[in-house]
Amino acid sequence: MAAKDTYFYLNEVGHELQLKKNHNCYFQVQGQLAISGKKFCDFVVWTLQGYSVERICFDPQLWQDMSQKVLVMVRLKFLSKLHYARAMVRKS
Protein backbone atom coordinates (compact mmCIF):
# COMPACT_ATOMS: atom_id res chain seq x y z
CA MET A 1 0.00 0.00 0.00
CA ALA A 2 1.19 3.54 -0.73
CA ALA A 3 0.84 4.55 2.93
CA LYS A 4 3.83 2.32 3.73
CA ASP A 5 6.00 4.41 1.38
CA THR A 6 8.03 6.80 3.57
CA TYR A 7 7.59 9.62 1.02
CA PHE A 8 3.80 9.21 0.81
CA TYR A 9 1.77 11.90 2.58
CA LEU A 10 -0.41 9.55 4.63
CA ASN A 11 0.26 7.13 7.50
CA GLU A 12 -1.81 4.06 8.09
CA VAL A 13 -2.95 4.12 11.73
CA GLY A 14 -5.02 1.06 12.53
CA HIS A 15 -7.47 0.87 9.65
CA GLU A 16 -7.44 4.61 9.01
CA LEU A 17 -5.23 6.92 6.98
CA GLN A 18 -3.86 10.09 8.57
CA LEU A 19 -1.99 12.99 7.02
CA LYS A 20 1.65 13.00 8.15
CA LYS A 21 2.34 16.01 10.34
CA ASN A 22 5.82 16.38 8.86
CA HIS A 23 4.71 16.38 5.21
CA ASN A 24 4.42 19.46 2.98
CA CYS A 25 0.68 18.76 2.51
CA TYR A 26 0.16 19.20 6.26
CA PHE A 27 2.07 22.48 6.25
CA GLN A 28 0.04 23.66 3.25
CA VAL A 29 -3.21 22.86 5.08
CA GLN A 30 -2.00 24.76 8.14
CA GLY A 31 -1.09 27.77 6.00
CA GLN A 32 -4.47 27.74 4.28
CA LEU A 33 -6.24 27.52 7.65
CA ALA A 34 -4.22 30.46 8.97
CA ILE A 35 -4.84 32.65 5.92
CA SER A 36 -8.54 31.82 5.75
CA GLY A 37 -9.07 32.18 9.50
CA LYS A 38 -10.74 28.76 9.71
CA LYS A 39 -10.39 26.54 12.77
CA PHE A 40 -10.34 23.23 10.89
CA CYS A 41 -10.72 21.56 7.53
CA ASP A 42 -11.74 18.11 6.40
CA PHE A 43 -8.90 16.52 4.44
CA VAL A 44 -10.42 14.03 1.98
CA VAL A 45 -8.47 11.40 0.07
CA TRP A 46 -10.15 9.13 -2.47
CA THR A 47 -8.57 5.96 -3.83
CA LEU A 48 -9.80 2.93 -5.75
CA GLN A 49 -10.02 1.13 -2.38
CA GLY A 50 -12.24 3.77 -0.80
CA TYR A 51 -11.87 7.16 0.79
CA SER A 52 -10.60 8.75 3.99
CA VAL A 53 -11.79 11.90 5.74
CA GLU A 54 -9.65 13.45 8.46
CA ARG A 55 -10.51 16.60 10.37
CA ILE A 56 -7.37 18.74 10.69
CA CYS A 57 -7.44 21.50 13.29
CA PHE A 58 -5.49 24.71 13.02
CA ASP A 59 -2.28 24.60 15.08
CA PRO A 60 -1.45 28.19 16.13
CA GLN A 61 1.98 27.27 17.51
CA LEU A 62 2.98 25.53 14.28
CA TRP A 63 1.71 28.50 12.28
CA GLN A 64 3.74 30.90 14.40
CA ASP A 65 6.86 28.85 13.67
CA MET A 66 5.94 28.43 9.99
CA SER A 67 5.00 32.05 9.38
CA GLN A 68 8.53 33.25 10.07
CA LYS A 69 9.88 30.84 7.46
CA VAL A 70 7.14 31.78 5.01
CA LEU A 71 7.93 35.46 5.45
CA VAL A 72 11.61 34.87 4.69
CA MET A 73 10.71 32.80 1.61
CA VAL A 74 8.30 35.47 0.34
CA ARG A 75 10.88 38.17 0.82
CA LEU A 76 13.54 36.19 -1.02
CA LYS A 77 11.33 35.06 -3.91
CA PHE A 78 8.96 37.98 -4.38
CA LEU A 79 11.30 40.84 -3.67
CA SER A 80 14.06 39.42 -5.88
CA LYS A 81 11.57 39.16 -8.76
CA LEU A 82 10.29 42.65 -8.06
CA HIS A 83 13.84 43.99 -8.08
CA TYR A 84 14.54 42.18 -11.38
CA ALA A 85 11.34 43.57 -12.95
CA ARG A 86 12.21 47.10 -11.92
CA ALA A 87 15.71 46.72 -13.31
CA MET A 88 14.27 45.54 -16.63
CA VAL A 89 11.90 48.55 -16.77
CA ARG A 90 14.79 50.93 -16.14
CA LYS A 91 16.79 49.40 -19.00
CA SER A 92 14.02 49.95 -21.53
C-alpha positions, 0 to 999 in steps of 0.5 A: 500500500502507498501509505507504507512508502516513507515519502507518501503523505499519509500514514496508516494508523489502525485501519485509518489513513492520517496525514503525516504532520511532517509532510508538505501537505500538512504544512500547506493545510495549516497555512491555508487555515491560517490565511482563511481564518478557519479553525479546521478543515476536512482533508479528503483522500479518495482511492480505488479502495475507498476514501478517507476523511480526516478533520485537521485542526489549526495549530497556532503554535505551528503556524507561528513557527511556519509564518517566520519561514514563510515570510523569509521565503516570500521576501527572497522570492517575491522581492528578488523578482520585483527587483529584477522587474524594476531593473528591466523597466529601467533598461528599456 
